[in-house]
Amino acid sequence: MPRSQNPFRISRKIGSFAGERRFIRLAIAALVLFAGYAWIKAHPQHDPTAPLDLRHPVGMATASKLAALKDDVPGCRAVLDRSEVAYAALEPAGEGACARPDRTRLGDYPLAPASPPMTCPMAAALELWRTGTVAPAARAIFGSDVARIEHLGVYSCRRLYGRSEGAWSEHATGNAIDIAGFVLEDGRSISVLSDWDSESGDDEARFLREIRQGACGVFATVLSPEYNQAHADHFHFDQDDRWAGLCR
């Protein structure tokens, strides 16, 4: 007859196995944490603690970093410096609802008419949109770089839709821009008015929709022809500091 096993010895074995399992679980958790930390450090666009650099692609932390610049002009201009973006800091202008204490002009940006003064947060978002969305989309769809981005203006001391009362437009402080079209280096022109509603599958329409969606990740407000008739001929972008995430 086999001898009965010692219950204390069995208990020690079970405890040893349980301890080994706990150790393995902790080791796996540590490896996962280390791998996650290494990955986030290698992808600063997803790291909320990493300084914003406009040369990085848009990531999970980009929008919050851009939002933090809205009330921090020195910090915003430090981002432009860090990102090696040419700009000029201009003297304040205007008064009342149309006062513009932050007038920043991008120095090497293909806007037409020539680059106008705007707020620094607008300048930072515009640069990120150009390099991260517009330029790659133009190369992928048309095989050409963008020579010129055509706009309808930045500063306009007026209320929304030119009304006599009500909320002031973000244009009143140079915190918005209206984009009307693009000219590629191969000479091709793309117009929001003419090409937004072109036939399905058309390269121009595809390009305009891609860059509209890309803008939604960097600007607080993005309005396109899908929003209303007033925007049939342009994209409206702004960095409204009251909210974010309006993309139409």
N, C-alpha and C positions, 0 to 999 in steps of 0.2 A: 504494500500500500504506500503511495507517495506521501511524503511528509507535507503537512500543511505549511504554507508560506508564512513568514513572520509579517504581521500586519504593519509593524513599524517600518520594516524595510520597504514594503510596498508604498507606504505613505511618503517615505523619503524620495523614492523614485518619481512619484507623481509630482511632488513639489519641485524636483529637479527639472522635470520636463516643462512644468509651468513657468519656471524661471527662465529656461532657455527660450520659450516662446515669447515671453515678455521682452527679453533682450533682443531677439530677432525683430520684433515689432518696433522697438525703440530705434534699432539700427536702421531699419527701412525708413522710418519717419525722419531720422536725421539726414539720411541720404537724399530724401525727397526735398527737405528744407534747403539743404546745401545746393542741390541742383536748381531749385527755384530761385534762390538768392543769386547764384551764378548767372542764370538766364536773365533775370531782371537787370542785373548790372551790365550785361552785354547788350541790353535793349533799353537804353535810357528813355526812349519815348514812352515806355510803359511804367517807368519808375517815378512816382510822385515826388521823391526826394532829390532827383537829379536836376541840375539847372537846365532850363529850357534852351535848346539850340535849334534854330530854325532850319539847319541843314539836316536834322534828323527827320525820318518819316513821321507822319501822324500816328500817334499811339493812344493807348487807353488813358494816359495822363496828360495828353496835350491840351485838351479842352480846358481842364481845370487850371493848368499853368497859364494859358492865354487869358482866362478869366481873371486870374490874380493880377494881371498887368493893368487892368482897367483903371485902378486908382493908384498906380505906382509908376509915374512917368520916369523917374530915375532908373527904377528897376527894368522898365521896358527898354529904355535906351541902352542899358547894360546888356540886355538880350541881343539887341541889334549889333552891339560891339562884339559880343561873344560869337555871334553868327557871321561876322565879317560882312555885314550888310552896310553899304555906303548910305549915309543919310546926313541931313543938315538939321540942326535944332534952331528953329527960327524964333524971333521975338513974339511974345503974346500979342493978340489983336482982338478987337471987338469989345463989346460991353453987354451987360444985361444977359438975356437968354442966349445971345449970340456971341458971348465972350469965348475966346479961344486961347486959354492959357497954354495949351499943348499944341504947338504947330511943328510937325515933323515932316520933312520932305525927303522921300527916297531919292538917292543920288544916282542909282544905276538901275532904273526900272523902266521897261518898255511901254510906258503909258503914253497915249496920245489923245488929246493935247498933253504937252509936257507935264511931268509929275507934279501934281499940286500939293500944297500943304494939307496934312490930315493929322489926326491924333496918332500917337505912337502905337497904341494897341491896334489901330486899323492898319498901320504900316507893317507891323509884325505879322498880322494875319494875312495881309495881301501877299507878302513875300512868301510865306509858307504855302499859301494856295497856289501861287505861280509855280514854285519849284516842285511842290509835292503832288500837284494835281494837273495843272494846265499843261506844263511842259511834257510830262510823261504821256498824257492823253494825246497830245498833238503828234508826238513821235510814233506812238502805237497805231493811231488811226490813219494819219496822213503821211507818216514818214518824213515829217518836216518839223523844224523848230518854229516857235512863235516869234515873229519879228516885232509885233505891235499889239497892245491891248488897248482898244478904244473905249473911252469913258465919256459920260455925259455930265460929269461934274462931281465935286466933293462938297464944297462949302456953298450953302445957300441959306441966308438968314430968313427962315420961314417956318410956319407951322405945318403939320402933316397935311399933305395934298394942297398946300397953299391956302388953307382955310383962314378966316379972319379970327378965329378963336379955337381953343382946344390945345392939345399937347403939341409941343415943339418937335419938329423933325430932328433926327440925328444929324442931318445935313447942316443944321444951324450951328453946330460946333465943329464941323469938319470930321465927324465921327461916322461917316457913311460914304459910299461911293456907288455910282450907277455904271455898270459895265454893259456896253452896247454891242461890241463885236471884237473880232480878232483878225489880224493879217499874218499869214504864215510867211516864212522865208522863201517859199517857192512861189509866192505871189497870190496864193489863194486867199479869199476873204470869207469869213463866217460871220453872219449877222444874226443876233437874237431875233430881230423882227422878221427876217426873211426865212431863217432856217429852223427855227424852233418847231414849227408845225409842218416841216417838209415830210415827204413820204416815209413810212415806217422802214427802218433799216438803212436810211440815208446816213452817210458818214457825218455830215454836219450836225444833224439832229442828235445822233449818238454822242458826238463830242460835247455838245452843249449840255446834254443831260448828265454826262459823266462829270463835267467840271462843276455843274450845279450841285450834285451830290457831294463832291469833294469839298465844296465851300461850306457845306453844312457841318463839317467837322471842325471848322476853325473860326467861323463868324457866329455871332449871337443871333443875327437875323439874316435869312436868305430868302428873298422873294423873287419869283420868276414869272414868266407869262402864265403859268398855271394858277397864280394867286389871284390876279384880277386884270382887267383891261388896262389899268394905269401902268402895268409893268409888261405890256406886250412887246416893248422894244428894248428892254434891258433887264439885267439882274440887279437887284438892290442888295448890297451887303452893308451891315453895320455892326458895331460892337456895343450895343445898348448895355449899360451896366445894371439895368433893373432885372433882367432875365436873360435866358439863352435858350437855344434849341428850337427856334421857329424856322422851319425849313419847308417852304412851299414853292 
